[in-house]
Amino acid sequence: MKAGWTIFWLAAIIFAVAFGAAWLLVPDVVPVGYADEPQPSWAVLTAFLLRAIELTAAWVAAIAFVVTFGAWARDRMRRLLS
């Protein structure tokens, strides 16, 4: 279970770093179709990359949490029934 928690916390930290970087580097960048004015392509690509990292890290954290919690619950049930 220690490895599961390690993966969870690592993914949570990566999510937080990507979120903070997006907030600091490209705070006003929106999808190209919704922009009222032209945006630099580097900003759009950077925002897209950071958002992809955020979403991937969030899914990894969620999956690691569910699997680790399930293993903990199964171990707990075995101890109670034994």
C-alpha positions in Angstrom: 0.0 0.0 0.0 2.9 2.3 0.5 3.6 2.4 -3.2 0.0 3.3 -3.9 0.1 6.3 -1.6 3.5 7.3 -3.1 1.9 7.3 -6.6 -1.1 9.2 -5.3 1.0 12.0 -3.6 3.4 12.2 -6.6 0.5 12.7 -9.0 -1.1 15.2 -6.7 2.1 17.2 -6.5 2.5 17.1 -10.3 -1.0 18.3 -10.6 -0.4 21.2 -8.3 2.8 22.2 -10.0 1.2 22.2 -13.5 -1.8 24.1 -12.2 0.4 26.7 -10.6 2.6 27.0 -13.7 -0.5 27.5 -15.9 -1.8 30.1 -13.5 1.5 32.0 -13.5 2.6 31.6 -17.1 -0.6 31.7 -19.1 -3.4 33.0 -16.9 -5.6 34.6 -19.6 -5.3 32.1 -22.4 -8.6 30.5 -23.5 -9.4 28.0 -26.2 -8.9 29.6 -29.7 -12.5 29.6 -30.6 -13.6 31.6 -27.6 -10.9 34.3 -27.8 -12.0 37.9 -28.6 -8.5 38.8 -29.7 -5.6 36.9 -31.2 -3.4 35.0 -28.8 0.2 34.0 -29.3 0.6 30.4 -30.4 3.2 29.7 -27.8 0.7 30.7 -25.1 -2.0 28.5 -26.5 0.3 25.5 -26.9 1.8 26.0 -23.4 -1.7 26.2 -21.9 -2.7 23.1 -23.7 0.3 21.1 -22.6 -0.1 22.2 -18.9 -3.8 21.4 -19.0 -3.0 17.9 -20.4 -0.5 17.3 -17.6 -3.0 18.5 -15.0 -5.8 16.2 -16.3 -3.4 13.2 -16.6 -2.0 13.7 -13.1 -5.6 14.1 -11.7 -6.7 10.8 -13.3 -3.6 9.0 -12.0 -4.2 10.3 -8.5 -7.8 9.3 -8.6 -7.1 5.8 -9.8 -4.2 5.4 -7.3 -6.5 6.6 -4.5 -9.3 4.2 -5.4 -7.0 1.2 -5.8 -5.1 1.9 -2.6 -8.3 2.5 -0.6 -9.7 -0.7 -2.0 -6.7 -2.6 -0.9 -6.8 -1.0 2.5 -10.6 -1.9 2.8 -10.0 -5.5 1.7 -7.2 -5.9 4.2 -9.4 -4.3 6.9 -12.2 -6.7 6.1 -9.9 -9.7 6.2 -8.7 -8.7 9.7 -12.2 -8.2 11.0 -13.4 -11.6 9.7 -10.4 -13.5 10.9 
